[in-house]
Structure formats: C-alpha cells, structure tokens
C-alpha cells in the first residue's frame, strides 16, 4: 500500500501525540489521532488516561464541523466496542470523516479488526500499516501482554566499567550519578510494575517508587516482591507510600495473622518461584511493562530463562575490582560459542554515565 509524504507526516504527528500518555494510560495502549484536510490539521488528540475519552474523541471535539471530509490518522485501530467510553469507529462515522489511516490493527479481542469492518461497512476508505513498526514499538508492553500472554520485561542495572553492580559487602550506593538515578524514574513511571527479589529487599530495603521533582502526572506502578517464604514482610519501605505492593510467594507458605499486604502464590519449579507463572500472574492483572530492579541472582535467572526483553544498563566511569558482585549470576557460560548476543537499541550519555538500551537477539520483534 502506498502512502504519501503528507500521510507520513500526519502519522508521525499522531505518534508523538500518543507518546504523551506514556505515564498515564496504562493498562490501556497509547493512542494519538490527527484529523487533516491535506496538509491542514483541523483537530488532534491523544488518549490521556484509562476511563477517559479516546484520542479520536478529543480530535473530533477539536475539529468540530471541520471533521467532515477529513482524513483521520490514528496510531491504533479505532475501537468498535463500548467500554468506559463509546465506540470510536461510530464516532468517526457520525462525524463524516472521509478516510481513516491507521498505523496498525488492535489485537485486543473486543476490537481486533472489528473497528475496520465497521468503518468499511459505512463506506469509509480504510488503510492500515503506515509506520506500523513505530506504533508497535510505542505500545510494546500492551502488545506483549495480548500477543504473548506476559508483560514486556526490562531489567534495569547500574554497573561499573568492569561489569560490577555492588561491592562484595553488598554496598552499591552509589555507582551511578544523580542524573542517571533521576532518569530511572522516567522508566519506572512508564512501567506497570516494578519487580524485585527478597534478597534486594533484605539488603537495601528499597522504596521502589516514582519520585519526580515536578508535578509530572503518572500512574504509580505496582511494586512486586518475589519472596518464596515471605521472609521480608518485616521490612517496611517497600510497603510505604501510595504505590500498591504485591508479595508473590510459594503455595504452602502462610503469612502471619497481622499480615495485611496483598499477596499471591505461584508454583515452585526447581526450588524457586516459577518465573513464567509470575509473569502470567502480572499479565492477568493487566500489567503491560515490568521493570526489574534486583540483584545478580534474579537478573541472571530471568536472562537464563529467556524472559528478558530489554536491558536498561547504566554504565558509570568507575572500576570496582574483581571481588565486587557481577551483573548476572547463574548463566554458566563456558564456551565462547555459547555467549549471549545483545543488540544495541540506543546509546545515550546521562550525566557522567552512559545509558545503554539492549535487547537479547532472540527477543521477539515487538519493538
């Protein structure tokens, strides 16, 4: 299908609009919409938060009567069902737009092609696939949950130049600088859950919350503690504040009577919590993206199991020496032929540190 330069420019604008909902739309996808007559934009909008109006509704309200005869550029197939709001496909029909260009089909079962069918049945020209790769990258967590049945999983680590994350004593404050730590907050804010292990809670007693210096709006991610025996329940910071907390434990563990935090159990496999079951549990809770902030043991287990989609690595210009703790434990790589290959997605300097966004080459092409 052939798209014009104007089509590309308008869809790029719609994608930029969609990205404004990065911190607030979860678990819904980020969606942007632009209404235009040729090069003239007459209305635009984006989905701002769950339960609120969709992008098409905002764009139609902005355009008013000028929506008639316009082309609607939408980053995701218009919905055809009634949820918190009415069907956007019907709204576009009623407004009398002439053409709908979508970046991609929506795999959500209540939509999944039905929006396109409704528009075509009403006599609309419907085209799909414009800048689809960019649209999929934007909503990789949402797509992962629907298409694979598990969230997109990102492991965040701070490391020295010699690949160490903490001293032998466990001391890790601070390897990276203040700019890197502030940058991490943006990645936390986009996640549906921040996951850690009991060892990290016992050693560091982290808060695992989003802390911005300004009034940036966000939906607080769920804090998830993998704690097979509920050994960390006396450590309080991970339960402080407004962010919710979930403890995931082994099936045969019973908490004390005064334990009030939310909890769930998953099966145990080879002496450890079943990580596939953990991710399936989070998908059932509509978590799109998981950010893992933990030590070498759990990070290594996730990587070895092939569950890591992305590595967010902050590299500080320091050396910690051979006695310091490594990035990953348990990989058991003895031959060069068995080494794990990573693809560099992005490299950026953050303060004095270097931020690398990496993907295992075997990771699915959702981005």
GIBELTA-V112713 format. One record per pair of residues at least 24 apart in sequence whose C-alpha atoms are under 10 Angstrom apart, sorted by the first residue. I is the first residue (numbers start at 1). J is the second residue. Records with the same first field share a line. If there is no record, write none. Layout:
I: J  J
This chain:
1: 127  128  129  130
2: 127  129  130
3: 101  127  128  129  130  131
4: 130
5: 39
6: 36  38  39  40
7: 36  38  39  71  73  101  130  131
8: 73  130  131
9: 39
10: 34  35  36  38  39  40  41  71  72  73  74  101
11: 72  73  74  75  101  102  103  130  131  132  135
12: 73  75  103  130  131  134  135
13: 44  73  74  75
14: 44  45  46  55  72  73  74  75  76  102  103  135
15: 46  73  74  75  76  103  131  134  135  138
16: 46  75  138
17: 44  45  46  47  48  55  75
18: 45  46  47  48  55  74  75  76  135  138  139
19: 46  47  48  135  138  139
20: 45  46  47  48
21: 46  47  48  49  50  190  217  218
22: 47  48  49  138  139  186  187  189  190  191  218  219
23: 48  49  186  187  188  189  190  191  192  216  217  218  219  220  221
24: 48  49  50  189  190  216  217  218  219  220
25: 49  50  51  52  190  218  219
26: 50  141  142  190  191  192  218  219  220  221  286  287  288  289
27: 141  142  145  191  192  219  285  286  287  288  289
28: 139  141  142  286  287  288
29: 75  76  106  108  138  139  140  141  142  143  288
30: 54  55  75  76  135  138  139  142
31: 55  56  74  75  76  77  78  135  138  139
32: 56  58  59  73  74  75  76
33: 57  58  59  60  72  73  74  75  76  78  101  102
34: 58  59  60  63  70  71  72  73  74  75  101
35: 59  60  62  63  66  67  68  69  70  71  72  73  74  97  99  100
36: 63  66  67  68  69  70  71  72  73  97
37: 66  67  68  69  70  71  72  97  98
38: 70  71
40: 70
41: 66  67  70  71  72
42: 66  67  70  71
43: 67  70  72
44: 72  73  74
45: 74
46: 74  75
49: 218  219
50: 84  85  219
51: 83  84  85
52: 84  85
53: 84  85  86  88
54: 78  79  84  85  86  87  88
55: 88
56: 87  88  89  91  92
57: 85  86  87  88  91  92
60: 91  92  95  97
61: 95
63: 95
64: 95
65: 95  96
66: 95  96  97
67: 92  94  95  96  97  98
68: 92  93  94  95  96  97  98
69: 95  96  97  98  99
70: 95  96  97  98  99  100
71: 96  97  98  99  100  101  125  126
72: 97  98  99  100  101  102  126
73: 99  100  101  102  103  127  128  130
74: 100  101  102  103  104  128  130  135
75: 101  102  103  104  105  106  128  129  130  131  132  134  135  136  138
76: 101  102  103  104  105  106  107  128  129  132  135  136  139
77: 101  102  103  104  105  106  107  108  111  112  113  114  115  116  126  128
78: 102  104  105  106  111  112  113  114  115  116  118  119
79: 105  106  108  110  111  112  113  114  115  116  118
80: 110  111  112  113  114  115  116  117  118  119
81: 110  111  114  115
82: 110
83: 110
87: 111  115
88: 115
89: 114  115  116  117  118  119  122
90: 115  118  119  122
92: 119  124
93: 118  119  120  122  123  124
94: 122
96: 122  124
97: 124  125
98: 123  124  125  126
99: 123  124  125  126  127
100: 124  125  126  127  128
101: 125  126  127  128  129  130
102: 126  127  128  129  130  131  132  135
103: 127  128  129  130  131  132  133  134  135  136
104: 128  129  130  131  132  133  134  135  136
105: 129  132
106: 143  146
107: 142  143  146  147
108: 142  143  145  146  147
109: 146
133: 365  366  367
134: 366  367
135: 366  367
136: 365  366  367
137: 365  366  367
138: 366  367
139: 288  289  366  367
140: 288  289  365  366  367
141: 190  191  192  287  288  289  290  366  367
142: 283  286  287  288  289
143: 288  366  367
144: 283  287  288  289  364  366  367
145: 279  280  282  283  284  286  287  288  289
146: 283  286  288
147: 366
148: 280  283  364
149: 276  279  280  281  282  283  284  288
150: 276  277  278  279  280  281  282  283  284  286  287  288  289  290  307
151: 191  192  193  279  280  281  282  283  284  286  287  288  289  290  291  307  309
152: 191  192  279  283  287  288  289  290  291  307  308  309  310  366
153: 191  193  194  195  279  288  289  290  291  292  302  307  308  309  310  311
154: 187  191  194  195  289  290  291  292  293  307  308  309  310  311  312  357  358  359
155: 194  195  290  291  292  293  294  298  299  302  303  307  308  309  310  311  312  313  357  358
156: 184  187  188  291  292  293  294  295  299  310  311  312  313  314  357
157: 184  292  293  294  295  296  299  311  312  313  314  315  327  328  355
158: 293  312  313  314  315  316  327  353  354  355
159: 313  314  315  316  317  318  319  320  325  326  327  353  354
160: 314  315  316  317  318  319  320  321  324  326  327  353
161: 314  315  316  317  318  319  320  321
162: 315  316  317  318  319  320  321  322  324  326  327
163: 315  316  318  319  320  321  322  324  325  326  327  328
164: 296  315  318  319  320  321  322  323  324  325  326  327  328
165: 295  296  315  320  324  325  326  327  328
166: 295  296  320  323  324  325  326  327
167: 320  321  322  323  324  325  326
168: 320  321  322  323  324  325  326
169: 203  323  324  325
170: 200  203  204  295  324  325
171: 203  204  324  325
172: 204  324  325
173: 204
174: 316
175: 314  315  316  317  318  319  320  353
176: 314  315  316  317  318  350  351  352  353  354
177: 314  315  316  317  350  351  352  353
178: 350  351  352  353
179: 349  350  351  352  353
180: 314  315  316  349  350  351  352  353  354  355
181: 314  350  351
182: 210  211  212  213  350
183: 212  314  350  351  355
184: 210  211  312  314
185: 209  210  211  212
186: 210  211  212  218
187: 291  312
188: 218  220  221  289  290  291  292  293
189: 216  217  218  219  220  221  291
190: 218  219  220  221  288  289  290  291
191: 219  220  221  222  287  288  289  290  291  292
192: 219  220  221  222  223  282  283  285  286  287  288  289  290  291
193: 220  221  222  223  224  244  245  246  282  286  287  288  289  290  291  292
194: 220  221  222  223  224  225  245  289  290  291  292  293  294
195: 221  222  223  224  225  226  245  246  247  290  291  292  293  294
196: 223  224  225  226  227  291  292  293  294  295  298  299
197: 224  225  226  227  228  232  247  248  292  293  294  295  297  298  299
198: 225  226  227  228  229  230  231  232  233  247  248  294  295  298
199: 225  226  227  231  232  294  295  296  297  298
200: 225  226  232  293  294  295  296  297  298
201: 225  226  227  231  232  233  235  236  237  238  294  295
202: 231  232  233  234  235
203: 295
204: 235  237  294
205: 232  235  236  237  238
206: 235  236  237  238  239  293
207: 236  237  238  239  240  241  243
208: 237  238  239  240  243  245  293
209: 237  238  239  240  241  242  243  244
210: 243
219: 243
220: 244
221: 245  287  289  290  291
222: 246  282  285  287  290
223: 247  290  291
224: 248  262  263  278  282  290  291  292
225: 249  263  294
226: 250  264  265  266  272  273  275  278  298
227: 265  272  273
228: 252  253  265  266  267  268  271  272  273
229: 253  254  255
230: 254  255  256  263
231: 255
233: 259  260  261
234: 259
248: 273  278  281
249: 273  278
250: 274
272: 301
275: 301  302  305  307
276: 302  305  307
279: 307
295: 325  326  327  328  329
296: 325  326  327  328  329  330
297: 326  327  328  329  330  331
298: 328  329  330
299: 327  328  329  330  331
300: 326  327  328  329  330  331  332
301: 328  329  330  331
302: 328  331
303: 328  329  330  331  340  360
304: 328  329  330  331  332  340
305: 331
306: 360  362  363
307: 360  363
308: 359  360  362  363
309: 358  359  360  361  362  363  364  365  366  367
310: 342  343  344  345  357  358  359  360  363
311: 342  343  344  345  356  357  358  359  360
312: 346  355  356  357  358  359
313: 347  353  354  355  356  357  358
314: 347  348  349  350  353  354  355  356  357
315: 349  350  352  353  354  355  356
316: 350  351  352  353  354  355
317: 352  353  354
318: 353
